[in-house]
């Protein structure tokens, strides 16, 4: 079995803790009911955001993007690079102030609306995004990508002949299976 080669491991900016704390404080203040909870949120938030930051990992391998996170409930996701359709970068006002960005990963065939994975605070997030996209393109143009490319019509009569012969053989196999099922 082939061992995956690690290409790049993401590191996370420690300022992301401040972002999480500020976001939690804003929610408490805006809900008004949460204002008394602020006295608990700040010390608990300091403790948990540090542990949560330590638990996050994001690794780009030669075939996959692997993301892990969680303190109590550890969640690990492996996304094949050839399934990634978009890597979005967002930056809200608090993130801009703290010089942070969020990267969202969307894949082909995902069932839920929105991003499959959201990662806040990757250091040099744009460079990490470009590395993922570059590796995704390399995977797409690799052996599997070449196999797909061979089935594309290029206009060369020899390529067309091969495609038509493959279609003919497939139709013969289907016809034989149907005749066999009818007996």
Secondary structure as GFF3:
##gff-version 3
##sequence-region A 1 183
A	DSSP	beta_strand	6	9	.	.	.	ID=ss1
A	DSSP	alpha_helix	16	30	.	.	.	ID=ss2
A	DSSP	three_ten_helix	35	37	.	.	.	ID=ss3
A	DSSP	alpha_helix	38	55	.	.	.	ID=ss4
A	DSSP	beta_strand	57	61	.	.	.	ID=ss5
A	DSSP	beta_strand	64	69	.	.	.	ID=ss6
A	DSSP	beta_strand	75	80	.	.	.	ID=ss7
A	DSSP	three_ten_helix	81	83	.	.	.	ID=ss8
A	DSSP	beta_strand	84	90	.	.	.	ID=ss9
A	DSSP	alpha_helix	93	98	.	.	.	ID=ss10
A	DSSP	beta_strand	102	107	.	.	.	ID=ss11
A	DSSP	beta_strand	117	120	.	.	.	ID=ss12
A	DSSP	alpha_helix	125	140	.	.	.	ID=ss13
A	DSSP	alpha_helix	143	150	.	.	.	ID=ss14
A	DSSP	alpha_helix	157	182	.	.	.	ID=ss15
###
